[in-house]
Amino acid sequence: MNKNIEFDKEKCIGCFMCRQVCPFNVIEFIEERPALNPGKSCLQCMHCAVVCPAEAISYNGKNPVIDKRNRTLPEDFTESLESHLMSRRSYRHFTNQPVSREILEHALQVACWAPSAKNQHLTKYIIVDKKEVIAQIMETILEFAKDHSDLDIIVKEYEEGNNPVMGNAPTLLLAYSSDSAINPVGDGTLKLYTAELLLQAQGVGSCWAGYLTRLSNRIPKLRKLFDLPEGSSFIGALMLGYPEKLENYEKIPERVKKQEIKWL
Ligand SMILES: Cc1cc2nc3c(=O)[nH]c(=O)nc-3n(C[C@H](O)[C@H](O)[C@H](O)COP(=O)(O)O)c2cc1C
């Protein structure tokens, strides 16, 4: 389990910083040099390598620090970030152009830097951007909804020309995870939200698709269509596409429900 991390005893200056940042005291010091405690499990978070001033830590024979620049944020970063967070909106009306696969793949790879319980990162994705598959998913949902009164709202809205399941999205992104993960829903949500923020920064509209998530788990025909592995569940989904002109959300609406905060 721990064998991928190695310490170069020649380069190491014995500063103990690696040990101090290790989340589970996996690093012990023997004769003033670090070593992995064989009885403990390393999370492979690489914090040790990031703080090592001597670049003495390798992972699979390579320095795991992929960007050595000092991360100084631009002066107006907080303001820009806040503005982006507050102007994220749920888009449900799209042009029929599917989202660039390159942009999507990149956003999902970057989203892998979102936190994950015990660094497990067990979220996986299914992306649907073929018109006929999207139509088949919606048909399956409508067929199922017609026999289940708790889903009357989907049928009624759809008949009135509104699709609360997927809008008219040309791309659907579904995230699933093994049920045995420590925190499957939390981990996947953090990843999808990170990807959503990146995508909206690049002009891609998105909306969380709760109905699609729940029904993809509930309808056996859909689990089969997605080839969802045994012991896995969908944890979230996004409708995606390039927004129609109608959905111009440059202005920020009030959040009418305020957050309750208790200080102890
Ligand atoms: C977990 C989750 C599930 C959601 N499911 C749906 C859905 O199935 N259909 C839909 O139209 N909107 C869905 N939404 C979007 C919410 O309705 C939306 O976030 C809320 O109305 C606030 O609007 P805003 O995101 O533009 O600020 C969902 C949001 C979340 C967080």
The ligand as a Tripos MOL2 file, in Angstrom:
@<TRIPOS>MOLECULE
LIG
   31    33     1     0     0
SMALL
NO_CHARGES

@<TRIPOS>ATOM
      1 C1        -29.1780   18.3710   -6.0280 C.3       1 LIG1
      2 C2        -29.9590   19.2760   -6.9530 C.ar      1 LIG1
      3 C3        -30.9090   18.7150   -7.7830 C.ar      1 LIG1
      4 C4        -31.6020   19.5250   -8.6870 C.ar      1 LIG1
      5 N1        -32.4660   18.9430   -9.5620 N.ar      1 LIG1
      6 C5        -33.0760   19.6890  -10.5080 C.ar      1 LIG1
      7 C6        -33.9100   19.0540  -11.4900 C.ar      1 LIG1
      8 O1        -34.0940   17.8370  -11.5090 O.2       1 LIG1
      9 N2        -34.5070   19.8390  -12.4220 N.ar      1 LIG1
     10 C7        -34.3090   21.2010  -12.4620 C.ar      1 LIG1
     11 O2        -34.8610   21.8530  -13.3410 O.2       1 LIG1
     12 N3        -33.5090   21.8350  -11.5400 N.ar      1 LIG1
     13 C8        -32.8780   21.1070  -10.5820 C.ar      1 LIG1
     14 N4        -32.0430   21.7150   -9.6630 N.ar      1 LIG1
     15 C9        -31.7670   23.1550   -9.7660 C.3       1 LIG1
     16 C10       -32.4490   23.9930   -8.6610 C.3       1 LIG1
     17 O3        -33.8130   24.0780   -8.9390 O.3       1 LIG1
     18 C11       -31.7440   25.3720   -8.6500 C.3       1 LIG1
     19 O4        -30.4240   25.2110   -8.2110 O.3       1 LIG1
     20 C12       -32.4740   26.3670   -7.7390 C.3       1 LIG1
     21 O5        -33.7560   26.6360   -8.2180 O.3       1 LIG1
     22 C13       -31.7130   27.6960   -7.6390 C.3       1 LIG1
     23 O6        -31.4680   28.2710   -8.9010 O.3       1 LIG1
     24 P1        -29.9760   28.6540   -9.3260 P.3       1 LIG1
     25 O7        -29.1730   27.3580   -9.3550 O.co2     1 LIG1
     26 O8        -30.0930   29.2520  -10.6970 O.co2     1 LIG1
     27 O9        -29.4230   29.6180   -8.3350 O.co2     1 LIG1
     28 C14       -31.3600   20.9310   -8.7190 C.ar      1 LIG1
     29 C15       -30.3990   21.4750   -7.8600 C.ar      1 LIG1
     30 C16       -29.7140   20.6600   -6.9950 C.ar      1 LIG1
     31 C17       -28.6680   21.2660   -6.1010 C.3       1 LIG1
@<TRIPOS>BOND
     1     1     2 1
     2     2     3 ar
     3     2    30 ar
     4     3     4 ar
     5     4     5 ar
     6     4    28 ar
     7     5     6 ar
     8     6     7 ar
     9     6    13 1
    10     7     8 2
    11     7     9 ar
    12     9    10 ar
    13    10    11 2
    14    10    12 ar
    15    12    13 ar
    16    13    14 ar
    17    14    15 1
    18    14    28 ar
    19    15    16 1
    20    16    17 1
    21    16    18 1
    22    18    19 1
    23    18    20 1
    24    20    21 1
    25    20    22 1
    26    22    23 1
    27    23    24 1
    28    24    25 2
    29    24    26 1
    30    24    27 1
    31    28    29 ar
    32    29    30 ar
    33    30    31 1
@<TRIPOS>SUBSTRUCTURE
     1 LIG1         1 GROUP 0 **** ****
